[in-house]
Amino acid sequence: MVKGLGISMAANLGRLEFDLDPIGGLRLVEWDGDQSVAQGWSVLRLNPAPGYVAAVASAHPIRSLSWQHWSPTWTD
């Protein structure tokens, strides 16, 4: 969400509060103490490679997400 707002992640990540919903999904609780801002965002937790954490945040409902693996082909 921080990058979605177009602001620095390093300086503003502590202004976000997340929690788990009843089925274990990630949800944004508040932004800088304001719960009304959080209501307009969808957050989807991802399962990246072991040792990493990731999520996607959107100002619109996330209806579906597909995982694509990209492998570049280099030619000289």
VOVO-265935 format. One record per atom (N, C-alpha, C, CB): residue number from 1; residue in three letters; atom name; x, y, z. Coordinates in nm, 2 decimals. Atoms other than C-alpha are relative to their C-alpha. Last residue first. Glycine has a CB too. Layout:
<nodes>
node pos:NUM; code:ALA; site:CA; xx:X; yy:Y; zz:Z
...
</nodes>
This chain:
<nodes>
node pos:76; code:ASP; site:N; xx:-0.11; yy:-0.09; zz:0.04
node pos:76; code:ASP; site:CA; xx:2.40; yy:-1.27; zz:-2.88
node pos:76; code:ASP; site:C; xx:-0.02; yy:0.05; zz:-0.14
node pos:76; code:ASP; site:CB; xx:0.14; yy:-0.07; zz:0.02
node pos:75; code:THR; site:N; xx:-0.06; yy:0.04; zz:0.12
node pos:75; code:THR; site:CA; xx:2.08; yy:-1.43; zz:-2.74
node pos:75; code:THR; site:C; xx:0.11; yy:0.11; zz:-0.03
node pos:75; code:THR; site:CB; xx:-0.10; yy:0.00; zz:-0.12
node pos:74; code:TRP; site:N; xx:-0.10; yy:-0.09; zz:0.05
node pos:74; code:TRP; site:CA; xx:1.95; yy:-1.44; zz:-2.39
node pos:74; code:TRP; site:C; xx:0.06; yy:-0.05; zz:-0.13
node pos:74; code:TRP; site:CB; xx:0.12; yy:0.02; zz:0.10
node pos:73; code:THR; site:N; xx:-0.08; yy:0.08; zz:0.10
node pos:73; code:THR; site:CA; xx:1.63; yy:-1.61; zz:-2.31
node pos:73; code:THR; site:C; xx:0.09; yy:0.10; zz:-0.06
node pos:73; code:THR; site:CB; xx:-0.09; yy:-0.06; zz:-0.11
node pos:72; code:PRO; site:N; xx:-0.05; yy:-0.07; zz:0.11
node pos:72; code:PRO; site:CA; xx:1.47; yy:-1.47; zz:-1.99
node pos:72; code:PRO; site:C; xx:0.09; yy:-0.09; zz:-0.09
node pos:72; code:PRO; site:CB; xx:0.09; yy:0.12; zz:0.04
node pos:71; code:SER; site:N; xx:-0.14; yy:0.05; zz:0.02
node pos:71; code:SER; site:CA; xx:1.28; yy:-1.70; zz:-1.76
node pos:71; code:SER; site:C; xx:0.05; yy:0.07; zz:-0.13
node pos:71; code:SER; site:CB; xx:0.01; yy:-0.15; zz:-0.01
node pos:70; code:TRP; site:N; xx:-0.07; yy:-0.05; zz:0.11
node pos:70; code:TRP; site:CA; xx:0.96; yy:-1.55; zz:-1.63
node pos:70; code:TRP; site:C; xx:0.14; yy:-0.04; zz:0.00
node pos:70; code:TRP; site:CB; xx:-0.01; yy:0.15; zz:-0.01
node pos:69; code:HIS; site:N; xx:-0.15; yy:0.01; zz:-0.02
node pos:69; code:HIS; site:CA; xx:0.74; yy:-1.74; zz:-1.39
node pos:69; code:HIS; site:C; xx:0.06; yy:0.04; zz:-0.14
node pos:69; code:HIS; site:CB; xx:0.04; yy:-0.15; zz:0.03
node pos:68; code:GLN; site:N; xx:-0.07; yy:0.03; zz:0.13
node pos:68; code:GLN; site:CA; xx:0.38; yy:-1.62; zz:-1.39
node pos:68; code:GLN; site:C; xx:0.15; yy:-0.01; zz:0.03
node pos:68; code:GLN; site:CB; xx:-0.03; yy:0.11; zz:-0.10
node pos:67; code:TRP; site:N; xx:-0.14; yy:0.00; zz:-0.02
node pos:67; code:TRP; site:CA; xx:0.15; yy:-1.64; zz:-1.08
node pos:67; code:TRP; site:C; xx:0.07; yy:-0.04; zz:-0.13
node pos:67; code:TRP; site:CB; xx:0.04; yy:-0.10; zz:0.11
node pos:66; code:SER; site:N; xx:-0.07; yy:0.11; zz:0.06
node pos:66; code:SER; site:CA; xx:-0.21; yy:-1.55; zz:-1.15
node pos:66; code:SER; site:C; xx:0.15; yy:0.02; zz:0.02
node pos:66; code:SER; site:CB; xx:-0.04; yy:-0.03; zz:-0.15
node pos:65; code:LEU; site:N; xx:-0.14; yy:-0.03; zz:0.01
node pos:65; code:LEU; site:CA; xx:-0.42; yy:-1.32; zz:-0.93
node pos:65; code:LEU; site:C; xx:0.07; yy:-0.13; zz:-0.06
node pos:65; code:LEU; site:CB; xx:0.07; yy:0.04; zz:0.13
node pos:64; code:SER; site:N; xx:-0.09; yy:0.12; zz:0.03
node pos:64; code:SER; site:CA; xx:-0.79; yy:-1.31; zz:-0.91
node pos:64; code:SER; site:C; xx:0.14; yy:0.05; zz:-0.02
node pos:64; code:SER; site:CB; xx:-0.06; yy:-0.07; zz:-0.13
node pos:63; code:ARG; site:N; xx:0.09; yy:0.11; zz:0.03
node pos:63; code:ARG; site:CA; xx:-1.07; yy:-1.08; zz:-0.78
node pos:63; code:ARG; site:C; xx:0.08; yy:-0.12; zz:-0.03
node pos:63; code:ARG; site:CB; xx:-0.09; yy:0.04; zz:-0.12
node pos:62; code:ILE; site:N; xx:-0.09; yy:0.10; zz:0.07
node pos:62; code:ILE; site:CA; xx:-0.84; yy:-0.83; zz:-0.60
node pos:62; code:ILE; site:C; xx:-0.09; yy:-0.12; zz:-0.03
node pos:62; code:ILE; site:CB; xx:0.13; yy:-0.04; zz:0.08
node pos:61; code:PRO; site:N; xx:0.01; yy:0.14; zz:-0.04
node pos:61; code:PRO; site:CA; xx:-1.08; yy:-0.54; zz:-0.51
node pos:61; code:PRO; site:C; xx:0.09; yy:-0.09; zz:-0.09
node pos:61; code:PRO; site:CB; xx:-0.14; yy:-0.05; zz:-0.01
node pos:60; code:HIS; site:N; xx:0.12; yy:0.06; zz:0.06
node pos:60; code:HIS; site:CA; xx:-0.94; yy:-0.20; zz:-0.60
node pos:60; code:HIS; site:C; xx:-0.01; yy:-0.14; zz:0.05
node pos:60; code:HIS; site:CB; xx:0.00; yy:0.01; zz:-0.15
node pos:59; code:ALA; site:N; xx:0.11; yy:-0.09; zz:-0.04
node pos:59; code:ALA; site:CA; xx:-0.69; yy:0.02; zz:-0.41
node pos:59; code:ALA; site:C; xx:-0.13; yy:-0.04; zz:-0.06
node pos:59; code:ALA; site:CB; xx:0.03; yy:0.15; zz:-0.05
node pos:58; code:SER; site:N; xx:0.06; yy:-0.07; zz:0.11
node pos:58; code:SER; site:CA; xx:-0.45; yy:-0.27; zz:-0.44
node pos:58; code:SER; site:C; xx:-0.11; yy:0.09; zz:0.06
node pos:58; code:SER; site:CB; xx:-0.06; yy:-0.10; zz:-0.10
node pos:57; code:ALA; site:N; xx:0.10; yy:-0.09; zz:-0.04
node pos:57; code:ALA; site:CA; xx:-0.20; yy:-0.44; zz:-0.22
node pos:57; code:ALA; site:C; xx:-0.06; yy:0.08; zz:-0.11
node pos:57; code:ALA; site:CB; xx:0.05; yy:0.10; zz:0.11
node pos:56; code:VAL; site:N; xx:0.05; yy:-0.09; zz:0.10
node pos:56; code:VAL; site:CA; xx:0.00; yy:-0.75; zz:-0.31
node pos:56; code:VAL; site:C; xx:-0.11; yy:0.09; zz:0.06
node pos:56; code:VAL; site:CB; xx:-0.04; yy:-0.07; zz:-0.13
node pos:55; code:ALA; site:N; xx:0.14; yy:-0.03; zz:0.01
node pos:55; code:ALA; site:CA; xx:0.19; yy:-0.94; zz:-0.05
node pos:55; code:ALA; site:C; xx:-0.02; yy:0.10; zz:-0.11
node pos:55; code:ALA; site:CB; xx:-0.05; yy:0.05; zz:0.14
node pos:54; code:ALA; site:N; xx:0.05; yy:-0.09; zz:0.10
node pos:54; code:ALA; site:CA; xx:0.53; yy:-1.10; zz:0.01
node pos:54; code:ALA; site:C; xx:-0.15; yy:0.02; zz:0.00
node pos:54; code:ALA; site:CB; xx:0.04; yy:-0.05; zz:-0.14
node pos:53; code:VAL; site:N; xx:0.14; yy:-0.03; zz:-0.02
node pos:53; code:VAL; site:CA; xx:0.75; yy:-1.28; zz:0.26
node pos:53; code:VAL; site:C; xx:-0.05; yy:0.10; zz:-0.11
node pos:53; code:VAL; site:CB; xx:-0.03; yy:0.06; zz:0.14
node pos:52; code:TYR; site:N; xx:0.05; yy:-0.13; zz:0.05
node pos:52; code:TYR; site:CA; xx:1.08; yy:-1.45; zz:0.19
node pos:52; code:TYR; site:C; xx:-0.15; yy:0.01; zz:0.04
node pos:52; code:TYR; site:CB; xx:0.01; yy:0.01; zz:-0.15
node pos:51; code:GLY; site:N; xx:-0.09; yy:-0.11; zz:-0.05
node pos:51; code:GLY; site:CA; xx:1.28; yy:-1.73; zz:0.36
node pos:51; code:GLY; site:C; xx:-0.05; yy:0.14; zz:-0.05
node pos:51; code:GLY; site:CB; xx:0.14; yy:-0.02; zz:-0.05
node pos:50; code:PRO; site:N; xx:-0.03; yy:0.01; zz:-0.14
node pos:50; code:PRO; site:CA; xx:1.12; yy:-2.01; zz:0.15
node pos:50; code:PRO; site:C; xx:0.10; yy:0.11; zz:0.04
node pos:50; code:PRO; site:CB; xx:0.05; yy:-0.14; zz:0.04
node pos:49; code:ALA; site:N; xx:-0.10; yy:0.10; zz:-0.03
node pos:49; code:ALA; site:CA; xx:1.02; yy:-1.89; zz:-0.20
node pos:49; code:ALA; site:C; xx:0.03; yy:0.00; zz:0.15
node pos:49; code:ALA; site:CB; xx:0.13; yy:0.03; zz:-0.08
node pos:48; code:PRO; site:N; xx:-0.12; yy:0.01; zz:0.08
node pos:48; code:PRO; site:CA; xx:0.71; yy:-1.68; zz:-0.23
node pos:48; code:PRO; site:C; xx:0.09; yy:-0.11; zz:0.04
node pos:48; code:PRO; site:CB; xx:0.07; yy:0.14; zz:0.01
node pos:47; code:ASN; site:N; xx:-0.09; yy:0.11; zz:-0.05
node pos:47; code:ASN; site:CA; xx:0.37; yy:-1.76; zz:-0.08
node pos:47; code:ASN; site:C; xx:0.12; yy:0.00; zz:-0.09
node pos:47; code:ASN; site:CB; xx:-0.07; yy:-0.13; zz:0.01
node pos:46; code:LEU; site:N; xx:-0.06; yy:0.09; zz:0.09
node pos:46; code:LEU; site:CA; xx:0.16; yy:-1.44; zz:-0.13
node pos:46; code:LEU; site:C; xx:0.09; yy:-0.10; zz:0.07
node pos:46; code:LEU; site:CB; xx:0.08; yy:0.07; zz:-0.11
node pos:45; code:ARG; site:N; xx:-0.13; yy:0.06; zz:-0.04
node pos:45; code:ARG; site:CA; xx:-0.07; yy:-1.25; zz:0.10
node pos:45; code:ARG; site:C; xx:0.05; yy:-0.10; zz:-0.10
node pos:45; code:ARG; site:CB; xx:0.00; yy:-0.06; zz:0.14
node pos:44; code:LEU; site:N; xx:-0.01; yy:0.14; zz:0.02
node pos:44; code:LEU; site:CA; xx:-0.34; yy:-1.05; zz:-0.07
node pos:44; code:LEU; site:C; xx:0.14; yy:-0.05; zz:0.03
node pos:44; code:LEU; site:CB; xx:-0.04; yy:-0.04; zz:-0.15
node pos:43; code:VAL; site:N; xx:-0.13; yy:0.06; zz:-0.02
node pos:43; code:VAL; site:CA; xx:-0.44; yy:-0.71; zz:0.05
node pos:43; code:VAL; site:C; xx:0.00; yy:-0.15; zz:-0.02
node pos:43; code:VAL; site:CB; xx:0.06; yy:0.04; zz:0.14
node pos:42; code:SER; site:N; xx:0.00; yy:0.15; zz:0.00
node pos:42; code:SER; site:CA; xx:-0.74; yy:-0.51; zz:-0.07
node pos:42; code:SER; site:C; xx:0.14; yy:-0.04; zz:0.01
node pos:42; code:SER; site:CB; xx:-0.07; yy:-0.06; zz:-0.13
node pos:41; code:TRP; site:N; xx:-0.11; yy:0.08; zz:0.06
node pos:41; code:TRP; site:CA; xx:-0.76; yy:-0.14; zz:0.01
node pos:41; code:TRP; site:C; xx:-0.02; yy:-0.15; zz:0.02
node pos:41; code:TRP; site:CB; xx:0.13; yy:0.04; zz:0.07
node pos:40; code:GLY; site:N; xx:-0.01; yy:0.00; zz:0.15
node pos:40; code:GLY; site:CA; xx:-1.05; yy:0.10; zz:0.05
node pos:40; code:GLY; site:C; xx:0.10; yy:-0.08; zz:-0.06
node pos:40; code:GLY; site:CB; xx:0.01; yy:0.14; zz:-0.04
node pos:39; code:GLN; site:N; xx:0.12; yy:0.06; zz:0.06
node pos:39; code:GLN; site:CA; xx:-1.13; yy:0.01; zz:0.41
node pos:39; code:GLN; site:C; xx:0.00; yy:0.00; zz:-0.15
node pos:39; code:GLN; site:CB; xx:-0.12; yy:0.07; zz:0.05
node pos:38; code:ALA; site:N; xx:-0.02; yy:0.15; zz:0.01
node pos:38; code:ALA; site:CA; xx:-0.78; yy:0.09; zz:0.53
node pos:38; code:ALA; site:C; xx:-0.11; yy:-0.07; zz:-0.07
node pos:38; code:ALA; site:CB; xx:0.03; yy:-0.06; zz:0.13
node pos:37; code:VAL; site:N; xx:-0.08; yy:0.01; zz:0.12
node pos:37; code:VAL; site:CA; xx:-0.83; yy:0.47; zz:0.47
node pos:37; code:VAL; site:C; xx:0.02; yy:-0.15; zz:-0.03
node pos:37; code:VAL; site:CB; xx:0.14; yy:0.06; zz:0.03
node pos:36; code:SER; site:N; xx:0.08; yy:-0.02; zz:0.12
node pos:36; code:SER; site:CA; xx:-1.12; yy:0.46; zz:0.71
node pos:36; code:SER; site:C; xx:0.08; yy:-0.01; zz:-0.12
node pos:36; code:SER; site:CB; xx:-0.07; yy:0.14; zz:0.01
node pos:35; code:GLN; site:N; xx:0.06; yy:0.12; zz:0.05
node pos:35; code:GLN; site:CA; xx:-0.91; yy:0.31; zz:0.99
node pos:35; code:GLN; site:C; xx:-0.08; yy:0.01; zz:-0.13
node pos:35; code:GLN; site:CB; xx:-0.09; yy:-0.06; zz:0.11
node pos:34; code:ASP; site:N; xx:0.13; yy:-0.03; zz:0.07
node pos:34; code:ASP; site:CA; xx:-0.70; yy:0.62; zz:1.03
node pos:34; code:ASP; site:C; xx:-0.05; yy:-0.13; zz:-0.05
node pos:34; code:ASP; site:CB; xx:0.02; yy:0.11; zz:-0.11
node pos:33; code:GLY; site:N; xx:0.11; yy:-0.02; zz:-0.10
node pos:33; code:GLY; site:CA; xx:-0.42; yy:0.57; zz:1.29
node pos:33; code:GLY; site:C; xx:-0.14; yy:0.02; zz:-0.06
node pos:33; code:GLY; site:CB; xx:0.03; yy:0.11; zz:0.09
node pos:32; code:ASP; site:N; xx:-0.03; yy:-0.12; zz:-0.08
node pos:32; code:ASP; site:CA; xx:-0.14; yy:0.63; zz:1.04
node pos:32; code:ASP; site:C; xx:-0.11; yy:0.03; zz:0.10
node pos:32; code:ASP; site:CB; xx:0.03; yy:0.12; zz:-0.09
node pos:31; code:TRP; site:N; xx:-0.12; yy:-0.07; zz:0.05
node pos:31; code:TRP; site:CA; xx:-0.29; yy:0.38; zz:0.80
node pos:31; code:TRP; site:C; xx:0.01; yy:0.13; zz:0.08
node pos:31; code:TRP; site:CB; xx:-0.02; yy:0.04; zz:-0.15
node pos:30; code:GLU; site:N; xx:0.00; yy:-0.15; zz:0.00
node pos:30; code:GLU; site:CA; xx:-0.52; yy:0.13; zz:0.96
node pos:30; code:GLU; site:C; xx:0.12; yy:0.06; zz:-0.06
node pos:30; code:GLU; site:CB; xx:-0.02; yy:0.06; zz:0.14
node pos:29; code:VAL; site:N; xx:0.08; yy:-0.05; zz:-0.11
node pos:29; code:VAL; site:CA; xx:-0.63; yy:-0.23; zz:0.98
node pos:29; code:VAL; site:C; xx:-0.01; yy:0.15; zz:0.00
node pos:29; code:VAL; site:CB; xx:0.05; yy:-0.05; zz:0.13
node pos:28; code:LEU; site:N; xx:-0.05; yy:-0.12; zz:-0.05
node pos:28; code:LEU; site:CA; xx:-0.50; yy:-0.37; zz:0.65
node pos:28; code:LEU; site:C; xx:-0.10; yy:0.06; zz:0.10
node pos:28; code:LEU; site:CB; xx:0.02; yy:0.11; zz:-0.12
node pos:27; code:ARG; site:N; xx:0.08; yy:-0.11; zz:0.02
node pos:27; code:ARG; site:CA; xx:-0.60; yy:-0.73; zz:0.60
node pos:27; code:ARG; site:C; xx:0.06; yy:0.13; zz:0.06
node pos:27; code:ARG; site:CB; xx:-0.14; yy:-0.02; zz:0.06
node pos:26; code:LEU; site:N; xx:-0.06; yy:-0.12; zz:-0.05
node pos:26; code:LEU; site:CA; xx:-0.41; yy:-1.05; zz:0.55
node pos:26; code:LEU; site:C; xx:-0.09; yy:0.12; zz:-0.03
node pos:26; code:LEU; site:CB; xx:0.14; yy:0.03; zz:-0.06
node pos:25; code:GLY; site:N; xx:-0.04; yy:-0.09; zz:0.11
node pos:25; code:GLY; site:CA; xx:-0.61; yy:-1.37; zz:0.51
node pos:25; code:GLY; site:C; xx:0.06; yy:0.13; zz:0.06
node pos:25; code:GLY; site:CB; xx:-0.11; yy:0.03; zz:-0.10
node pos:24; code:GLY; site:N; xx:-0.15; yy:0.00; zz:0.01
node pos:24; code:GLY; site:CA; xx:-0.62; yy:-1.62; zz:0.79
node pos:24; code:GLY; site:C; xx:0.06; yy:0.09; zz:-0.11
node pos:24; code:GLY; site:CB; xx:0.05; yy:-0.14; zz:-0.02
node pos:23; code:ILE; site:N; xx:-0.04; yy:0.12; zz:0.07
node pos:23; code:ILE; site:CA; xx:-0.99; yy:-1.71; zz:0.77
node pos:23; code:ILE; site:C; xx:0.15; yy:0.00; zz:-0.03
node pos:23; code:ILE; site:CB; xx:-0.07; yy:-0.01; zz:-0.14
node pos:22; code:PRO; site:N; xx:0.04; yy:0.13; zz:-0.07
node pos:22; code:PRO; site:CA; xx:-1.10; yy:-1.48; zz:1.05
node pos:22; code:PRO; site:C; xx:0.04; yy:-0.12; zz:-0.08
node pos:22; code:PRO; site:CB; xx:-0.15; yy:0.00; zz:0.01
node pos:21; code:ASP; site:N; xx:0.15; yy:0.01; zz:-0.01
node pos:21; code:ASP; site:CA; xx:-0.90; yy:-1.18; zz:0.91
node pos:21; code:ASP; site:C; xx:-0.03; yy:-0.14; zz:0.05
node pos:21; code:ASP; site:CB; xx:-0.06; yy:0.02; zz:-0.14
node pos:20; code:LEU; site:N; xx:0.06; yy:0.11; zz:0.08
node pos:20; code:LEU; site:CA; xx:-0.53; yy:-1.15; zz:0.99
node pos:20; code:LEU; site:C; xx:-0.15; yy:0.00; zz:0.02
node pos:20; code:LEU; site:CB; xx:0.06; yy:-0.14; zz:0.05
node pos:19; code:ASP; site:N; xx:0.04; yy:0.10; zz:-0.08
node pos:19; code:ASP; site:CA; xx:-0.39; yy:-0.81; zz:1.10
node pos:19; code:ASP; site:C; xx:-0.05; yy:-0.12; zz:-0.09
node pos:19; code:ASP; site:CB; xx:-0.12; yy:0.05; zz:0.10
node pos:18; code:PHE; site:N; xx:0.07; yy:0.11; zz:0.06
node pos:18; code:PHE; site:CA; xx:-0.21; yy:-0.52; zz:0.95
node pos:18; code:PHE; site:C; xx:-0.04; yy:-0.10; zz:0.10
node pos:18; code:PHE; site:CB; xx:0.10; yy:-0.07; zz:-0.10
node pos:17; code:GLU; site:N; xx:0.03; yy:0.11; zz:-0.10
node pos:17; code:GLU; site:CA; xx:-0.11; yy:-0.18; zz:1.08
node pos:17; code:GLU; site:C; xx:-0.08; yy:-0.11; zz:-0.07
node pos:17; code:GLU; site:CB; xx:-0.07; yy:0.05; zz:0.12
node pos:16; code:LEU; site:N; xx:0.11; yy:0.10; zz:0.04
node pos:16; code:LEU; site:CA; xx:0.06; yy:0.07; zz:0.85
node pos:16; code:LEU; site:C; xx:-0.02; yy:-0.10; zz:0.12
node pos:16; code:LEU; site:CB; xx:0.04; yy:-0.07; zz:-0.13
node pos:15; code:ARG; site:N; xx:0.13; yy:-0.07; zz:-0.01
node pos:15; code:ARG; site:CA; xx:0.25; yy:0.39; zz:0.97
node pos:15; code:ARG; site:C; xx:-0.12; yy:-0.10; zz:-0.03
node pos:15; code:ARG; site:CB; xx:0.00; yy:0.12; zz:-0.09
node pos:14; code:GLY; site:N; xx:0.05; yy:0.00; zz:-0.13
node pos:14; code:GLY; site:CA; xx:0.56; yy:0.18; zz:1.03
node pos:14; code:GLY; site:C; xx:-0.13; yy:0.07; zz:0.03
node pos:14; code:GLY; site:CB; xx:0.11; yy:0.06; zz:0.09
node pos:13; code:LEU; site:N; xx:0.05; yy:0.13; zz:-0.03
node pos:13; code:LEU; site:CA; xx:0.61; yy:0.13; zz:0.66
node pos:13; code:LEU; site:C; xx:-0.06; yy:-0.01; zz:0.14
node pos:13; code:LEU; site:CB; xx:0.11; yy:-0.10; zz:-0.02
node pos:12; code:ASN; site:N; xx:0.14; yy:0.00; zz:-0.04
node pos:12; code:ASN; site:CA; xx:0.64; yy:0.51; zz:0.61
node pos:12; code:ASN; site:C; xx:-0.06; yy:-0.14; zz:0.03
node pos:12; code:ASN; site:CB; xx:-0.08; yy:0.05; zz:-0.11
node pos:11; code:ALA; site:N; xx:0.04; yy:-0.10; zz:-0.10
node pos:11; code:ALA; site:CA; xx:1.01; yy:0.60; zz:0.59
node pos:11; code:ALA; site:C; xx:-0.14; yy:-0.01; zz:0.05
node pos:11; code:ALA; site:CB; xx:0.01; yy:0.14; zz:-0.07
node pos:10; code:ALA; site:N; xx:-0.09; yy:0.00; zz:-0.11
node pos:10; code:ALA; site:CA; xx:1.14; yy:0.29; zz:0.42
node pos:10; code:ALA; site:C; xx:-0.04; yy:0.09; zz:0.11
node pos:10; code:ALA; site:CB; xx:0.14; yy:0.03; zz:-0.04
node pos:9; code:MET; site:N; xx:0.03; yy:0.12; zz:-0.09
node pos:9; code:MET; site:CA; xx:0.84; yy:0.25; zz:0.19
node pos:9; code:MET; site:C; xx:0.09; yy:0.00; zz:0.13
node pos:9; code:MET; site:CB; xx:0.03; yy:-0.13; zz:-0.08
node pos:8; code:SER; site:N; xx:-0.11; yy:0.09; zz:-0.04
node pos:8; code:SER; site:CA; xx:0.87; yy:0.60; zz:0.05
node pos:8; code:SER; site:C; xx:-0.04; yy:-0.11; zz:0.09
node pos:8; code:SER; site:CB; xx:0.11; yy:0.09; zz:0.07
node pos:7; code:ILE; site:N; xx:-0.09; yy:-0.05; zz:-0.10
node pos:7; code:ILE; site:CA; xx:0.55; yy:0.74; zz:-0.10
node pos:7; code:ILE; site:C; xx:0.11; yy:-0.10; zz:0.04
node pos:7; code:ILE; site:CB; xx:-0.08; yy:0.05; zz:0.13
node pos:6; code:GLY; site:N; xx:-0.11; yy:-0.07; zz:0.06
node pos:6; code:GLY; site:CA; xx:0.36; yy:0.68; zz:-0.41
node pos:6; code:GLY; site:C; xx:0.09; yy:0.07; zz:0.09
node pos:6; code:GLY; site:CB; xx:-0.06; yy:0.11; zz:-0.09
node pos:5; code:LEU; site:N; xx:0.03; yy:-0.14; zz:-0.03
node pos:5; code:LEU; site:CA; xx:0.03; yy:0.58; zz:-0.24
node pos:5; code:LEU; site:C; xx:0.11; yy:0.09; zz:-0.06
node pos:5; code:LEU; site:CB; xx:-0.01; yy:0.02; zz:0.15
node pos:4; code:GLY; site:N; xx:0.12; yy:-0.04; zz:0.07
node pos:4; code:GLY; site:CA; xx:0.06; yy:0.24; zz:-0.41
node pos:4; code:GLY; site:C; xx:-0.04; yy:0.14; zz:0.02
node pos:4; code:GLY; site:CB; xx:-0.12; yy:-0.09; zz:0.04
node pos:3; code:LYS; site:N; xx:-0.05; yy:-0.03; zz:0.14
node pos:3; code:LYS; site:CA; xx:0.42; yy:0.21; zz:-0.28
node pos:3; code:LYS; site:C; xx:-0.12; yy:0.04; zz:-0.08
node pos:3; code:LYS; site:CB; xx:0.07; yy:-0.12; zz:-0.06
node pos:2; code:VAL; site:N; xx:-0.08; yy:-0.12; zz:-0.01
node pos:2; code:VAL; site:CA; xx:0.28; yy:0.24; zz:0.08
node pos:2; code:VAL; site:C; xx:0.05; yy:0.04; zz:-0.14
node pos:2; code:VAL; site:CB; xx:0.13; yy:-0.03; zz:0.09
node pos:1; code:MET; site:N; xx:0.08; yy:-0.12; zz:0.00
node pos:1; code:MET; site:CA; xx:0.00; yy:0.00; zz:0.00
node pos:1; code:MET; site:C; xx:0.09; yy:0.13; zz:0.00
node pos:1; code:MET; site:CB; xx:-0.09; yy:0.00; zz:0.12
</nodes>
